[in-house]
Amino acid sequence: MSALRKNLTVTNELTVAANVTRLTAYEGYPVLATVNPEAMPVAAATVAVEHENGLKQIALLAAAPFIGLGWFLLFPFIGLGMLVTMAARALAKVAVARKALTFAKNLGLFLAAPFIGLGYIVLFPFIGMGMLIVTAVRAVVNKPAGV
C-alpha cells in the first residue's frame, strides 16, 4: 500500500452511492458520491487515477503466476536456511561450539567470495546504467522551462 491517499468515486445511482459510502466508511476510505462526474473536478481526477491503478492490477495479474512459482521453488531452501540459522544461534550460546561455528562461517565466506565477486562484476554495469538513467530523468524533469 502506498502512502498516497486513495479516493473511491461512485458515479452510479444515489442509492448505490449511499450504500457504498456507508460500507467503506468503516474501513476509513473517503468516498466521493456523485451522479454527474463532470460536476465535481475532484471526482474526474480520481477516475483517471483509478484507471492507472487498473493497469497496475493487470500487470500484477500477469506476473502473479511467476511470483508464485518463484516462491514455490524457493520455499524449501528458505525453510532450510531458517532451520540452519536457528540451530546456529542455539549453538552459539554454547562456548565450545562457538569456535567451530566461527570457523564454519569464515570457511563459507571464503568459498563464496569468488561467486559474490562475479555477481558484482556482472551486475555493476547494469546498476551504473540505471543510476545514469535515473540521474538524467531527474535532470530533465527538474530543468527550468526557459533552458
N, C-alpha and C positions, 0 to 999 in steps of 0.2 A: 504494500500500500504506500502510495507516495504521500508527501506532505501537502500536496495541493488539495485545496478544498473542492469537493465534487458536488455538483448540484444535480438533482433529478428534475426534469421538466416533463410534466404531464400535459399533453395537448389533446386530450380527449374530452368527453362529456364532463360536465361539472360534478356529477355524482361519482364518476370513476376517480376524478382528481381528488375529491374529498376523501374517498376511501384509501387511496394510495398515500395521501398526506398523513392520514391518521395512522396507518400501519407502519410507515417508515419513520415517523416521528419518534417511535420507541427506540430506534437504532441510532438516532442522532443525525440523520441525513436531512439537509434542507431541501424542501420541495417547492418548486415554482409551479403553481397550478394556474393554467390559463386555457381558455377555449381558442383564442386567437394568438398564435405565437408571434405575429408581427407587431402586436400591441405592446409587447414587452421586449426591448432590445436585449436584456439580460438573458431571456429565455432563448432567443435566437442564437446568441453566442454559446449558450450551453448545449444546444443541439449540435453545433459544429464540434464542440469538444467531445460529445458522446460519439460522434462519427469517428473521430480519431481513435478513441478508445476501442471502437469496434474493430478497426484494423489491427490493433494490438491483440485483441482477443482472437482474431482469425490466425494471426501469426503464432500465437501460443497454442492454438488448437492444432496447427500443422506440426509444431515442434514437440508437442506433448508425448507422442509415442516414442520418439527418440530419447527424450529425457527419461522417461520411464524405463526404457531398455538399458540406458546407461546405469541407472540406479540398480536395476535388477542384476546386471552383470557385476557391478562393484560391491554389492551388499555383502557377499561372503567375505571379501577382503577387508571391508570396513569393520565388520564384526570381529574378525580375527585380529585386526590391529587393535581394536578396543580391548580384547581379552589380553593380548600381549602387554599393552600399556598398563592395565590394571594389575597384572601379575608382576610387572617390573616395579611398579610403585609399592606393592606389598613387600617385594623382596628388598627394595631399597631401604626399608626400615630395619632390616637385619644387617648388622655391621659386617658380618663375614661375607655376605653376598654382594655388598656394595662395591667392593673392589672388582669382582667378576663382572658386574653389570657395567661399570665404567669402562672396563677393557672391551666388552662386547659392543658398547656404544661407539667407542673410538675405532674399533675394527670395522664396524658397519659404515661409519662415515668415511673411513679410508677407502673402502671398496666402492662406495657410491660416488666418491668425488669425481672420477672421470666422467660418469654419466651426467652428473649435475653440471659440470663444466661444458659438456657437449650440448646440453639443453640451453645453457646461457648463450653459447656461440650461435646456435640455430635460431633462437628467439629474439636476440638483441636487434638484428636489423629490422624486424617487423615492429618491435616496440619503439625503436627510434623513428621509423617512418610514421607510425601512429602519433607519436609526440609532435613531429613536424607538421602533420596534417592538422592536429588539434590547435597548435600554435598559429598556423596560417588561417584557420577558420576564425579563431578568436580575433586575429588582427583585422580580418576583412569585416567582421561583424561590428567591431568597435571603431572602425575607420570613420572619421568625420565626413559629412556629406560633400563638402567643398573640395576634397582632395581627390 
